[in-house]
Each structure stands twice: as C-alpha cells, then as structure tokens.
Amino acid sequence: MKKTLLIFAYFFLPHVGGGETHVYEFARHLSEKNYNIVIFTPNIPKTKEIEKIKNNLKVIRYPAIELMGNPFPKVWKLKFWKLFKIAIKEKPDFVMSRTRFFFSSFFCFLFAKLTKTKHIHVEQGSDFLKTGNWFKDRIAKIYDLTIGKLILSKADCCVAISDAVYKFVKKFRSRKIFIIRRGLEMEEMKKINPDNFILKNYRNKIKICFVGRLIYWKGLHNALNGFLQLPEELKSRSIFFVVGSGPEKKDYESKYKNQNIKFFGEVSRKKALSIMKSCDIFVHSTISGGGLSCSLLEAMYLGKAIVATPAEGANEVIFNNKTGILLKESSPKEFRKGFEILLENKKLRKKLGENARKYVKENFSWDKKIEQYAKLFNRMK
C-alpha cells in the first residue's frame, strides 16, 4: 500500500533557490518509489494553486506574504483554509518540514502534534542566522532558541544534510539524528548547453562565477573585494559573473560597478547552470550557516575549479588541492590568494575540476539517498 508524505516547504518552484531544487528533486525521485507526495507551500511568486507534476506528486500553493524573507500564510483568507483542507484530505502517513527557522516548519510541527502524525524534520542550516544586521540576527537567534529548539528536539525524526548541520542540531536534540546528504540531478545537467553569448563574447577571458542568493552570509562581498585586489594583469584577463538576486543586490551593483564584474540578476535554474557551464572557476564564499550548498555540488559535477570557504558543508566535499582550493575563511585576503593560484595555473584548474566531478558522481546519486529515506520511513511505521 502506498504511503503519503505531506511536505511543508518554505518555498518551491518556480521560486529560485538551492532548497527549492532539493525539495523538487527529492519529491520527484521518492514519488517514483511507490510514495504519494503532496507539497504544501507558499504561492510566491504567484502561479498555479494546484499543480500535478506527476501521477504521485502534487503541489498545493497557498496565499502568503513574505516577512524578512520568511513566508507567512495568509490565515485570515478563506482560500488558505480551502487549500489546506485539500492537503489534509490526502491523509498523510508522515509530514516533513525543512529548516527550523521558516514558519512552515513550525506550522508542520503543530499539525503533526494535533493530528498525531509522524513528523520528520530535515535541517539544512548549520548556524544561527547572520544577516549583517544585529537586530534581525538577535530576533532570529531568540526564535531559534525557542521555536527552533522545539522543532529540532521534539520532531519524531530529525535528518541533517551534512556533518556541519549534525553538529548544530546536536546542541538542541538528545535523540538520534540521521545524516542523509542531498542527491544531484546529474542526467538533467548533462542536457544543458553552455551559454553561447558568454563563450562568444568572453572567449579570451578566464571566467569566474558565483551563483546564489545575494544575502550577507553568502559572503560574496569578500570574494568581490578579493577579486578587485588582484594585480591588474590578472584582473584584466578575467571576468567575474554574479548570478542571483536578493536583499544585497542593489548595494552590490552600486558598490562593485566594474568592467570586470557582470551582474546577471535572477535567472532560471537552467540559465544559471548554462552560465556556470561556460565558466572556468566557481566561487563558494559563504561566511557561516547553510548545510550543503546545491550550487557548489553542481559546479563540482560540471568540472569547475572551485575556490571555497569551509562553511555551508564545503569542507566536507572540497579537499584542498584535490577537489578544489579550500580557503581558511571568507575574507578578501584569502580570496585573492585563491584566485591567484587558479588564474595562473590552467593545468591545476583542469585537474581540480576533473577530481571534483568524479567525487560528486561517486557520492551524490539520488538513488542512494532515496534508499536511505525509504529505510527511515519503514522504521517509523
């Protein structure tokens, strides 16, 4: 008999982000293994309210507003409760929340307790939120130490997506924590072509790229400052592409206006991968937090030379001078050193890219990850 999993997702496609891609790929692969999957998620950006992606995979998008990057359901709207009723009519055997500081996780927790449904929480963060604003960070920490702690400690099952996340969750939970890393949609990535515009117009440049949300804790400012500190000779034969949007976008575009830095803004995932495929070096600049970066793994699979800080799970997959250049920290000085090493050594770029691709192919198959989740669900019957 098929089991039904109801996922309370903080965002979902067409909203762009690594977490959204993770949920989609996880749900799609699990739906092929005799599970019914229902995703209950905010309708941001506004699109179809109810969408059947596959026979066993349905998305229900409810009206919501975004407060400081955290979607909050419009519970005062009758439409919300009508859509929620459709979701619970699926009679889930399990519910799943993802990342404790989103309201969707607290909503999932309450639903699980009130209906006595088994609750699986998947944690993707490895630190308290850091936005660069002390007030927002303080509020986020208070939330983590109250509501976040409740979710992490009381969920029936808790999954960490990396070793770094496991260490963070262990501060709040005495019960068993499972580590299941994410998978990667390798076959789909193979089908995407490099960006012709980039290949044609920047064929004589060494191409560096960053793909991700433009928020403080991603540390992009450190990578850009490090790039601008390079000797003129190295800088002049390089180009730095920034792909993504977020609260820091306008500030970055104003502060780092330079002929060697190009901002693409928010693009589709397919376009982002196409740009990434056209580049030589990928930047992972995170200061702290995060579990295991989706864009980092994608860049590794695409055979890019990586320059990375240790945060957001990078030190679990980037082995210095083997699968990339692992910096000590996210700082302009460290990035300048990392860029100099890679820009001056084409053979090293090729070697690191090949090693990174091989490592990801061997360790991040979705089939293996889904098997681990299936075993987990069986234990919870």
C-alpha positions as CSV (number, residue, x, y, z in Angstrom):
1,M,0.0,0.0,0.0
2,K,1.3,3.4,-0.9
3,K,2.4,5.8,1.9
4,T,1.6,9.5,1.6
5,L,4.1,12.2,2.6
6,L,3.0,15.8,3.1
7,I,5.9,18.2,2.8
8,F,5.5,21.7,4.3
9,A,8.0,23.5,2.1
10,Y,9.1,27.1,2.9
11,F,9.4,27.8,-0.9
12,F,9.0,25.7,-4.0
13,L,9.5,26.1,-7.7
14,P,9.2,28.5,-9.6
15,H,10.8,30.3,-6.6
16,V,14.5,30.0,-7.3
17,G,17.0,28.5,-4.8
18,G,19.0,25.5,-3.8
19,G,16.5,24.4,-1.2
20,E,13.6,24.6,-3.7
21,T,15.6,22.4,-6.2
22,H,16.4,20.0,-3.4
23,V,12.7,19.5,-2.4
24,Y,11.7,19.1,-6.1
25,E,14.3,16.5,-6.9
26,F,13.7,14.6,-3.6
27,A,10.0,14.6,-4.1
28,R,10.2,13.6,-7.7
29,H,12.5,10.6,-7.1
30,L,10.6,9.5,-4.0
31,S,7.3,9.6,-6.0
32,E,8.8,7.0,-8.3
33,K,9.3,4.6,-5.4
34,N,5.6,4.0,-4.6
35,Y,5.0,7.0,-2.4
36,N,2.3,9.7,-2.8
37,I,3.9,13.2,-2.3
38,V,2.0,16.4,-1.6
39,I,3.9,19.6,-1.3
40,F,2.1,22.4,0.7
41,T,3.9,25.7,0.0
42,P,3.5,29.5,-0.3
43,N,2.3,30.8,-3.6
44,I,5.4,33.0,-4.1
45,P,5.9,34.0,-6.9
46,K,2.2,33.7,-7.8
47,T,1.5,30.8,-10.1
48,K,-0.9,27.7,-10.2
49,E,-2.5,27.0,-6.9
50,I,-2.8,23.3,-7.5
51,E,-0.4,21.5,-9.9
52,K,0.0,17.8,-10.6
53,I,3.6,17.4,-11.6
54,K,3.5,13.6,-11.9
55,N,1.0,10.8,-11.0
56,N,2.2,10.6,-7.4
57,L,3.4,14.2,-7.0
58,K,1.1,17.2,-6.3
59,V,1.8,20.8,-5.3
60,I,-0.7,22.9,-3.4
61,R,0.3,26.6,-3.2
62,Y,-1.4,28.8,-0.5
63,P,-1.6,32.6,-0.3
64,A,1.2,34.1,1.7
65,I,3.2,37.2,2.4
66,E,6.9,37.4,2.9
67,L,8.3,39.0,6.1
68,M,12.1,39.5,6.3
69,G,12.5,36.6,3.8
70,N,10.2,34.3,5.7
71,P,6.9,33.4,4.1
72,F,3.8,33.6,6.4
73,P,0.5,32.1,5.3
74,K,-2.5,34.4,5.0
75,V,-4.5,32.5,7.6
76,W,-7.1,35.3,7.5
77,K,-8.0,34.3,3.9
78,L,-10.7,31.6,3.3
79,K,-8.6,30.5,0.3
80,F,-5.8,29.4,2.6
81,W,-8.1,27.1,4.6
82,K,-9.8,25.7,1.5
83,L,-6.3,24.7,0.1
84,F,-5.2,23.4,3.5
85,K,-8.3,21.2,3.6
86,I,-7.4,19.7,0.2
87,A,-3.9,18.9,1.5
88,I,-5.1,17.1,4.7
89,K,-7.7,15.1,2.7
90,E,-4.7,13.3,1.3
91,K,-4.4,11.6,4.8
92,P,-0.6,11.7,5.1
93,D,1.2,9.0,6.9
94,F,4.1,11.3,7.5
95,V,4.7,15.1,7.4
96,M,8.0,16.7,6.7
97,S,9.4,20.2,7.5
98,R,12.7,21.6,6.2
99,T,14.9,24.2,8.0
100,R,13.7,25.2,11.5
101,F,13.7,29.0,11.1
102,F,11.0,29.1,8.5
103,F,7.4,29.4,9.7
104,S,6.4,26.5,7.5
105,S,8.4,24.2,9.9
106,F,6.5,25.4,13.0
107,F,3.2,25.0,11.1
108,C,4.2,21.5,10.3
109,F,5.2,20.8,13.9
110,L,1.8,22.0,15.2
111,F,-0.1,20.0,12.6
112,A,1.9,16.8,13.4
113,K,1.2,17.2,17.2
114,L,-2.5,18.0,16.7
115,T,-3.2,15.1,14.3
116,K,-0.7,12.7,15.9
117,T,1.1,12.3,12.5
118,K,4.7,11.2,12.4
119,H,6.9,14.3,11.9
120,I,10.2,14.2,10.0
121,H,12.3,17.4,10.2
122,V,15.1,17.9,7.6
123,E,17.6,20.5,8.8
124,Q,19.6,22.4,6.3
125,G,21.2,25.1,8.5
126,S,24.4,24.8,10.5
127,D,24.5,28.0,12.4
128,F,22.3,30.8,13.8
129,L,21.2,33.2,11.0
130,K,23.6,36.0,10.2
131,T,22.3,38.9,8.1
132,G,24.8,41.6,8.9
133,N,22.0,43.4,10.9
134,W,22.4,42.9,14.6
135,F,18.7,43.4,15.3
136,K,17.5,40.9,12.8
137,D,20.2,38.4,13.9
138,R,19.1,38.8,17.5
139,I,15.4,38.2,16.7
140,A,16.4,35.2,14.6
141,K,18.5,33.8,17.5
142,I,15.7,34.2,20.0
143,Y,13.4,32.3,17.6
144,D,16.0,29.6,17.2
145,L,16.4,29.2,20.9
146,T,12.6,28.8,21.4
147,I,10.6,27.7,18.4
148,G,13.6,26.3,16.6
149,K,14.7,24.3,19.6
150,L,11.2,22.9,20.0
151,I,11.1,21.7,16.4
152,L,14.6,20.2,16.5
153,S,14.2,18.5,19.8
154,K,10.6,17.2,19.5
155,A,10.3,16.0,15.9
156,D,9.8,12.3,15.7
157,C,12.8,12.0,13.4
158,C,15.5,14.6,12.5
159,V,17.7,14.5,9.4
160,A,20.8,16.6,9.0
161,I,22.0,17.1,5.4
162,S,25.7,17.4,6.3
163,D,28.2,16.9,9.2
164,A,28.1,20.6,9.9
165,V,24.3,20.5,10.3
166,Y,24.5,17.4,12.5
167,K,26.8,19.3,14.9
168,F,24.4,22.2,15.1
169,V,21.3,20.1,15.6
170,K,23.1,18.1,18.4
171,K,23.1,21.2,20.5
172,F,19.3,21.0,20.7
173,R,18.5,17.3,20.3
174,S,19.4,14.4,22.6
175,R,17.6,11.8,20.4
176,K,19.1,10.2,17.3
177,I,19.9,12.4,14.3
178,F,20.3,10.8,10.9
179,I,22.7,12.2,8.3
180,I,21.4,12.0,4.7
181,R,23.1,14.2,2.2
182,R,21.3,15.5,-0.8
183,G,21.4,13.9,-4.3
184,L,22.1,15.6,-7.6
185,E,20.2,15.5,-10.8
186,M,23.2,14.6,-13.0
187,E,21.4,13.4,-16.1
188,E,19.4,16.6,-16.4
189,M,22.5,18.7,-16.0
190,K,24.2,16.9,-18.9
191,K,21.5,18.1,-21.3
192,I,22.1,21.8,-20.6
193,N,24.3,23.6,-23.1
194,P,26.9,26.3,-22.2
195,D,25.9,29.9,-22.7
196,N,26.7,30.9,-26.3
197,F,26.8,34.6,-25.5
198,I,29.4,34.1,-22.8
199,L,31.5,31.7,-24.9
200,K,31.5,34.1,-27.8
201,N,32.0,37.4,-26.1
202,Y,34.4,36.4,-23.3
203,R,36.3,33.7,-25.1
204,N,39.7,35.3,-24.2
205,K,38.8,35.7,-20.6
206,I,39.2,33.4,-17.6
207,K,35.6,33.2,-16.4
208,I,34.8,33.2,-12.6
209,C,31.2,32.8,-11.4
210,F,29.1,33.0,-8.2
211,V,25.6,31.5,-8.2
212,G,23.4,32.1,-5.2
213,R,21.2,34.4,-3.1
214,L,22.7,37.9,-2.7
215,I,22.5,37.9,1.1
216,Y,25.1,38.9,3.6
217,W,26.0,35.4,5.0
218,K,26.8,34.2,1.5
219,G,30.0,36.3,1.7
220,L,30.0,37.5,-1.9
221,H,31.4,40.9,-0.8
222,N,34.6,39.1,0.4
223,A,35.1,37.3,-3.0
224,L,34.5,40.5,-5.0
225,N,36.9,42.5,-2.8
226,G,39.5,39.8,-3.2
227,F,39.0,39.8,-7.0
228,L,39.4,43.6,-7.1
229,Q,42.6,43.4,-5.1
230,L,44.2,41.2,-7.8
231,P,47.2,42.5,-9.7
232,E,45.9,44.4,-12.8
233,E,47.5,41.9,-15.2
234,L,45.4,39.0,-13.7
235,K,42.3,41.1,-13.3
236,S,42.4,42.4,-16.9
237,R,42.3,38.8,-18.3
238,S,39.5,37.7,-16.1
239,I,35.7,38.3,-15.7
240,F,33.6,37.7,-12.6
241,F,29.9,36.8,-13.2
242,V,27.4,37.1,-10.4
243,V,24.2,35.2,-10.9
244,G,21.3,35.7,-8.4
245,S,19.2,38.2,-6.6
246,G,18.4,39.1,-3.0
247,P,18.4,42.0,-0.5
248,E,22.0,43.0,-1.2
249,K,21.6,43.1,-5.0
250,K,21.3,46.9,-5.4
251,D,24.1,47.6,-2.9
252,Y,26.4,45.1,-4.7
253,E,25.7,46.5,-8.2
254,S,26.4,50.0,-7.0
255,K,29.5,49.2,-4.9
256,Y,31.1,46.8,-7.4
257,K,30.4,48.5,-10.6
258,N,33.4,47.4,-12.7
259,Q,34.1,46.4,-16.3
260,N,35.4,43.0,-15.0
261,I,32.3,42.3,-12.9
262,K,29.0,41.5,-14.5
263,F,25.7,41.0,-12.7
264,F,23.0,38.8,-14.3
265,G,20.3,39.1,-11.6
266,E,17.8,36.4,-11.0
267,V,17.6,33.8,-13.8
268,S,16.1,30.4,-14.2
269,R,17.9,27.4,-12.9
270,K,18.6,26.2,-16.4
271,K,20.1,29.6,-17.3
272,A,22.2,29.6,-14.1
273,L,23.6,26.2,-15.0
274,S,24.3,27.3,-18.6
275,I,26.3,30.2,-17.3
276,M,28.1,28.0,-14.8
277,K,28.9,25.5,-17.5
278,S,30.6,28.3,-19.5
279,C,32.9,29.4,-16.7
280,D,36.3,28.1,-15.5
281,I,36.2,28.9,-11.8
282,F,33.3,28.7,-9.3
283,V,33.2,30.8,-6.1
284,H,31.8,29.5,-2.8
285,S,32.1,32.4,-0.5
286,T,29.8,31.6,2.5
287,I,30.7,33.1,5.9
288,S,28.6,30.7,8.0
289,G,25.4,28.7,8.1
290,G,23.9,26.5,5.4
291,G,24.0,22.8,5.2
292,L,25.5,21.7,1.9
293,S,25.4,24.1,-1.0
294,C,23.5,22.9,-4.0
295,S,25.3,25.2,-6.4
296,L,28.6,24.1,-5.1
297,L,27.8,20.4,-5.8
298,E,26.5,21.4,-9.2
299,A,29.7,23.3,-10.1
300,M,31.8,20.3,-8.9
301,Y,29.8,18.0,-11.1
302,L,30.3,20.3,-14.1
303,G,34.0,20.0,-13.6
304,K,34.7,23.6,-12.5
305,A,37.8,24.6,-10.4
306,I,36.4,25.6,-7.0
307,V,37.7,28.2,-4.6
308,A,35.7,27.8,-1.4
309,T,35.4,28.8,2.2
310,P,34.9,26.0,4.7
311,A,31.3,26.9,5.6
312,E,28.0,25.5,4.3
313,G,29.4,22.0,4.1
314,A,32.2,22.9,1.7
315,N,34.9,21.4,4.0
316,E,33.1,18.1,3.7
317,V,33.5,17.9,-0.1
318,I,36.4,20.3,-1.0
319,F,39.7,18.7,-0.1
320,N,42.4,21.3,-0.6
321,N,44.4,20.9,-3.8
322,K,42.4,17.7,-4.7
323,T,38.8,18.7,-5.4
324,G,39.3,22.5,-5.1
325,I,41.1,25.2,-3.2
326,L,39.8,25.4,0.3
327,L,40.4,28.7,2.0
328,K,40.8,29.3,5.7
329,E,37.9,31.7,5.9
330,S,35.7,34.1,3.9
331,S,37.9,37.2,3.6
332,P,39.2,39.3,0.7
333,K,42.8,38.3,1.5
334,E,42.0,34.6,1.3
335,F,40.1,35.0,-1.9
336,R,42.8,37.0,-3.5
337,K,45.3,34.1,-2.7
338,G,42.8,31.5,-4.0
339,F,42.2,33.4,-7.3
340,E,45.9,33.9,-7.9
341,I,46.6,30.2,-7.6
342,L,43.9,29.3,-10.1
343,L,44.2,32.1,-12.5
344,E,47.9,31.4,-13.0
345,N,47.6,27.6,-13.4
346,K,45.4,26.3,-16.2
347,K,46.6,22.7,-15.6
348,L,45.6,22.9,-12.0
349,R,42.2,24.2,-12.9
350,K,41.6,21.2,-15.1
351,K,42.9,18.7,-12.6
352,L,40.8,20.1,-9.7
353,G,37.7,20.2,-11.9
354,E,38.1,16.6,-13.0
355,N,38.6,15.4,-9.4
356,A,35.6,17.3,-8.2
357,R,33.4,15.9,-10.9
358,K,34.5,12.3,-10.1
359,Y,33.9,12.8,-6.4
360,V,30.3,14.1,-6.9
361,K,29.4,11.3,-9.4
362,E,30.5,8.7,-6.9
363,N,28.9,10.2,-3.8
364,F,25.7,12.1,-4.7
365,S,23.4,9.8,-6.6
366,W,19.7,10.4,-5.8
367,D,19.0,6.7,-6.0
368,K,21.3,6.0,-2.9
369,K,19.7,8.9,-1.0
370,I,16.1,7.8,-1.7
371,E,17.0,4.3,-0.4
372,Q,18.2,5.9,2.8
373,Y,14.9,7.8,3.2
374,A,12.8,4.7,2.4
375,K,14.6,2.8,5.2
376,L,13.9,5.7,7.5
377,F,10.2,5.7,6.7
378,N,10.0,2.0,7.3
379,R,11.5,2.4,10.7
380,M,8.8,4.9,11.6
381,K,5.7,2.8,10.8
